Amino acid sequence: MSIETTEDSTVSVDSNSEYGKMTEEALQKMRNRMGKVKDINEPYIRYINGDSITHFARAIGDQNPLYCDEEYAAAGPHGKLIAPPGIYYGVAWGSWDLRHGQGLPGVHGLHSGDHWRFFKPLFDGDKVRATKELVKLEFKTGRMASRMLVQADEIKFYNQHEELVAIQIMPIFRMEREESKSQGKNKTLELGTYTAPEIAQIDAEVDAETPRGKETRYWEDVQIGDIIDPITKGPLTVPDMVAWLQGIGSPHVRAGKYWLDYRRQSPKVAVIDPKTGIPQAIERVHWDDFMAAEIGMPAPYDYGSQRGGYATYWASLWPGDEGWVADLEFQYRGMVFVGDVYKIKGKIVDKWIGAKTGNRYVKGEFTSFNQRGDDIMPGTVIFALPSKESGAVTFPVNVEEDGRADA
């Protein structure tokens, strides 16, 4: 999960509070934005090229030559480098204006999951843009707050030909910071520590992660119950999160006059450090013990988008160069704290033929258990695979529109 503060200084808040409030006036302004499509004009990644692809791949530890080796990719099914599916986080999540118009300044948010649909590749040389639309606002009771607003944006991504290449549904939980701090559900959590042999075992598991590559995975050869190879992530460190921001950007980490202008525009975006009196970005919950404690956490924790990036990495290893990650949906449950380690693993639960295109699909379910036995990211994935009978995957791949035919 990650802090998602907002950039709309016009919304009504309680001026006597250090933090923002969910007033009825503020909520009505948000309701008025439902269904309105807005462009994202300040992405961190706009151009897909060897540099942006490599930077993202390094941010998640991805060494797949389909993304990182021009000569290898040129000989592959796409004829050139393509981008890893998670690179879209750098277009929207890491932009400086995705949060414009989100409302409720000073009311923190927790990125609670993602639903991705990937229609066709992003190639080396492409230019990508995105739009956002508020599609969901509803209240629920949560473990971190008695009054929690579920807010979701639909983010659409287009290439330079105005082709729709991906859609993300991005829900966040909005809670008043004072209440989430008082709830403090995780204050007594035991943080992860490891022996040298345990670290060696984790390193060995990471070292074993290998993309399927040129060994074609045909639809006919996949059976329900087949295991989707696991990956191990962690133990989480602050440098892991620095690497993530280097790959996809940051909504709130800004320097010099950019930081000053941001604070003037959105005063609630900064929190005063009690030791120094310096206003700092709320995003420092991911590396600062004090700010984490301010919202009832025992330690800094991961970015939700980072965990989602790891999910896209795990999924992309399995189908091989000729396969395709078509649909990926997951929930962020709890946090991954500094020191935590978890394993993403899954199995195939269904397979079918698309009614319109004849594309061959298989569906998997996956879990992400940490060292405490908590599943911090369950989800599902749908792959489009080449067929011995019908040949290559047909693009654009759209599971929701393709329907289903008997296998």
C-alpha angles and dihedrals in degrees: 000000000000140000112260109185119176140242105215109109092178095072117104115255135167102270092199093061128081087222133045127263133219097239122177090244091055092047092051091053088054092049089053089060095057112124096010114128117218130185121239102227103174107053121166089222120038103146123057109214142129091284100049091042093050093046091053094044090053090049091064100030094252116159097170106146089214084074103026109036117064095194093049093046093048089060093046132089095277097047094227143033116303127195124252111255094245093062089092088077086073092055098052115005094044094044124110095231109040087099096050106119096012090121131207099083112206092020104114124225136207118214099231105187144306141244112206129189115188114196106175140349127283106226134207102271097032125127117215133199134179142206130198133210128184104234105164138041120163138139126237138165114254139186092248098045138013091225114041127167118213108210123179134186126199108218119195123196125206134185125222090276090059090247115150104241103170145358127208126193105201117189123187132186113230118206135165106255096225092058095045088050092051092049090058095173094167101043095110097041115138109238122223122268127172142198122230092257090051091052089048090054092050090049090051091052092050091047090055094059108114133168117238089237121166094356097100115226105212121203092231091060095054117093132192107263095035114141120244105219113259129234130201122222124191162315080230115234134181089248088058088060092044088054089050092054091047088058102042108015131236131267095212111021104100135151139221117339091356088063092044092050090048092052091048091050095044112020093181092061092081131062122200115245104231093212097053107015089234119141109236135181116272085230089081089087082093094064109011124083094204095054092045089053089051089070096038100266124138094217143354114292143199130281113257090224089053091057088048090051089054089051091055089049092051092049095047094057095064111055099055129229093302095047128082138216100228105169132014125177128173144155129226108227114186122332135293101231126205104281096028123128126193140176124224112208137154149166138223113262104170144013134191147153121254113247096217107034101020090233113160116236137190126186128212136190121211143188133201110206120185129208090274092056096253120139099225097175120024118173153134134256133195121202128195109214135189117254131222087218105040103023132220129014112272117229137250091049113201115169094185094055099034096071123196137287129186114273 
